[in-house]
Amino acid sequence: MILDAFWLALLVKVAATMAVVAGITIAAERGGPYWGGLLCALPLGAGPGYVLLAFEHDAQFIADAALGSVAGNPAVAVYLVAIVWLAPRLAVIPTLLGAIVVWLIAALAIRPVAWTTETATLATAVSILACCWLTRGVASEAPPAAVRPHWLDLPIRAVLVGGAVVGVVTASHAIGPSLTGIAMVFPIVTASFAAVIHSRMGGRAAAATMATAVRALPGFALGLLVVHLLATVNVWLALAAGLAASVAWAVGMMLWRAWRGPAWSTAL
């Protein structure tokens, strides 16, 4: 009976994850590259994944996994830069394969390091600043045209994200908190969204979307850092505060864009 209840709860959470991804994706597709990049940098995959982890592990595991995720953000940043550089030059599949290879190399380099809160935060900040500089100006190059999605796009992406979340949570008992945290920030959401943007609007629009996502990445990293710092106090408080931090950064970007205009929102 307990086992049946667990699997029922797991299926409900995965279904909820898929529904959130589908809803945010619709909003992002209709808003164009800037809004797409802003929204796809929210914790659409990692957030529900950490909720599931919280049902499986204790507070210390969550804190350690979140530290691994903070340390994994440089790999996400260089992955986004790879898409920015490759998308205008290559077709969809070579672009994504090349970016995923870049992420894997970076993740393998990150994995052996004994990260602390300070070193992980510093590495993330430096890498994001460098990647913002490398993609400067790209986010404003594509027109904010809406995407016309195929009816299969959303179900396929929802299944991919839900499957990735379940896979990482299931493997977490075997691979430990650090590797779980790195795997939790594997950019499955951005990959699926970049594929749709590239195929519907072209490589320049995909590059512009991911360049905006680089600038939204600090909010994602900040949310993970908050989870790491607060998890041992209260896991659910930590998850709520982490989500609030990510959303606050996104809202701040929206307000900055409204105040200073599109050109300022993609500066740096």
N, C-alpha and C positions, 0 to 999 in steps of 0.2 A: 504493500500500500504506500509506504514512504517513497519507494523507488518510482512508482507510477506518478505520485504527486510531483516528484522532482522533474521527471521528463515532461509532464504537462506544463509545469512552470517554465521549463527551458523553452519549450515550443512557443509558449505565449510570449516570452521575452524576445525570441528570434523574430516572431511575426511582428512584434512592435518595432523592433529594429528595422525590419524591411519597410514597414509603413512610414517610419520617420525618414528613411533614406529616399523613398519614393516622393514624399511630400516636398522635402527640401530640394530635390532634384528638379521637380516641376517648376518651383519658384526660380531656381538658378537658371534653368534653360530659357525661361521667358524673359529674364532680366538681362541677358547678354554676358560678355566676358568678365566685366568688373564684378557684377553681383554673383556670377558663377564662381569666380575665384574666391570671393569673400565667403560664400556659404560652404563651399566644398572644403575649406580649411577648418570648419567647425568639427568637433569630435563626433562625427556621425558613426564611425566604426568603433573607435576606441572607447567612446563614452558608454554605449551599451555593453561593450566587451568588459569594461571594468565593473559594470553592474553585475554581470554574470559571475565574474571572478569573486566579487564580494560575497556571493552565496556559496562559493566553493572553498575559500581560503580565509585565513585570519588577517587581522589588520596589518601585521608586520609584512606579510607577503604582499599585500596591496601597496604598502609604502615602498617596498623594495622594487616591485614591478614598475611603479610610477617613476622611480628614479631611473630605471632602465629605459623607460619611454622618453624621459627628458634627454637622456644621453643619446637616444636614437634619433632625435630631431635633426641633427646635422645630416644624417643619411636622407631624411625626407627633403631637406633643403636642396641638397645636390641633385636629388631625383627630379625635383621641380625645375631646376636649372637645366637639366638634361632635356626635359620636354620642351622648354623654351627654345633651346638651341636646335633640337632635332625636328620639331613639328613643322616649321616652315620649309624644311628641306627634304623630309622623308614622308612616306605614307604612314597610315595609322599604326599598323602592326610593327614595322621596324622602329618607329618612334617609341612605342611602349616597351618593346623588348629591350631596346638600348637603354631606356631610362631605368627599367627594372634591374638590368645588369649593373648599372651605376649604383642603384640603391643597395644591391646585394654586396658589392665590393665594399661600399662604405660601412654597411652593417657588420660585415666580417671584421673590418678594421676596428670598429667600436667595441665589439663583443669582448675581447680579452682584457680590456682596460678595467681596473678597479675604480669605478667612478665614485666620487663623493658628490654631495649636493652642490658644493662650490664649483668643482671642476666641470660637472655636467652642465650647470647653468652657464658658466663662462664659455664652454665649447659651443653650446647652442646659440648664445648671443653673438659670438664672433662669426659663426658660420652663417647665420641669418643675415647679419649686416653685410658680409661678403657677397652673399647670393643676391641681396637687394641691389648692391652695386653692379654685379654682373648682369642683372636683368633690367637696369635702369632704362626708362623710356619705353620698354616693350609693352607694358600694360596699357598704354594709351594708343597703340598702333592700330588696333582692330575696331571697326564700328560696332556699336552695341546692338547688333541685330539679334533677334530672337531665333531660337532653334525650333525646328519642326521634328519632334522625336517620332520614331517608329513606335508602334504600339507595343513591340516586344522589348524595347530598350529598358523600360522601368522594371518589368519582372525579372529580366536577366540580371540587371545590376543589383536588385534587391536580393536575389538568390546568391549572387557572388559575395556580397557583403555579409549576409547572414551566415553563409557557409564559412567565410573566413573567421568570423567572430566565434562560431561554435568550434571550429578547428583549433584555434589558439587556446580557448578556454579548456577544451578537452585535453590538449597536450600540456597544459600548464603544470599538471602534477608531475610530469616526467622531465620537463626542461628547466624548471626552476624559475624564480621570479625575474632575474635579470634578462634572460632570453625571452621570457614571456612578455616583458615590457617592450623589448625591441620589436618583437613580432607584432605586438598590439598596434604599433604605429606604422605597420606596412601600409603603404598608401593605396589601398584597394579602391576607396571611394574616388580619389582624384584620378586614378587610372581609368576607371569606368567612365567618369565624367569627361576626361580628356578625349577618350575614344569617340564619344558622341559628338563633342564640339568639333573635333578634327574632321569627322566624316560628314557633318552637317554644314559647317561653316568654313572649314579649311584650316590649314596649319597655322596661319597667322593668328586666327581667333583662338586656337588652342594655346598658342604661346602666350597670348595676352592674358588668357584666363589663368594660366599657371604662374605668370609673373605677378598677378594680383594675389594669388594664393601664397606666394613667398612672403608678401607683405602682411598677410593675415596669419601667417604661421606663428608669430610671437604670442598671439592669443591662445593658440593651441598648446604651445609649450608652457605658457604661464598657468593654464588650467592643470596640466600634468604636475607642475611643480607644487601647486597648491594641494593637490591630492597627496603627493609625497609627504608634504610637511604636516598635513592634518590627519592622515589616515590612522595613525596610532592613537589619536585623540578620539575620533569617531569616524568610522568609515563612511557612513551615509552623509554626514556633514561634509566630509572631505569631497565626496563626489558632487554634492550639490554646489559647494563653493568653487570647485574646479570648473564645473559647467558655467557658473555665473561669471567667472573670470574670462573664459573664452568668449562668451556672449558679450560681455562688457567691451572687450577689445574690438569685436566686430561692430558693435554699436558706435564705438568711438571712431572707427574708420568711416562709417556712414555719415556721422556728424561732421567729421573733418572734410569729407568730400562735398557735403552740402554747403559748408561754410567757405571753403577755399576754392572749390571747383574741381573738375576732373583732372586737370593738369597737376594740381598740387597733390591729389590723392595717389598719384602714381610716381611721385618724385622719390629720389634717392637712388 
